[in-house]
């Protein structure tokens, strides 16, 4: 009889401990591994998908198989479940890009109330991925007078703002903040920024910067333009213009179709991960 009571007590304790672990706020519900997703343009690995009470997340490794840029709009990823009032959830707004032949690894996470620890979770990638050519469409550009008569200019999808500057007959130095307000890829060719005199003469100032830098949607970059002048190229009364006409391009993107995935609760994996 005593042995039977001892066994029953141990069983109750074990069940209580297991229940406490399941109900603990930091207890994770892990999902079965999913196969790699592959299209002609991208390869995608989904790593360690899991949920806690108030969030769901996974890590995504994105490989670009093209000779173009590939964009990933993380906020377009949809997490959906019919359990616990989960509904549809989206990550915070953010856009990443991958250079041709490259790859990136990013955490994808949604956060909310207390119903996120579900058994079944569907992930949709509709409208998430697109590709944009390396060569973009040139903008009409614009120019800044030195000394400045304005601090900011809209150049089609680009907002170019002069933050600080120094100008004399020996050298020009100016810092610009460039914000790309489009939906695809902004391309900035620093070496193509020109210095022009009022009479139209382009001063010898071209810099050898063959690789442009890329700005994703609503992203910003700082560009520093530094140009020394040859002796007697300018006198004290001269003004010059910093000309952006050949420096800014927009590369329009086209969608990439990627199938969604279904995540299913895996009890054994959950036990291993929560040890």
Helices and strands as residue ranges (DSSP letters): H 2-23, E 29-30, E 37-38, E 42-52, E 55-64, E 69-73, G 74-76, E 78-81, E 87-90, E 95-98, E 103-111, E 120-124, E 129-132, E 137-138, E 143-146, E 152-155, E 158-167, E 171-180, E 185-188, G 190-192, E 194-197, E 213-216, E 220-228, E 240-243, E 248-251, E 253-256, E 261-264, H 267-273
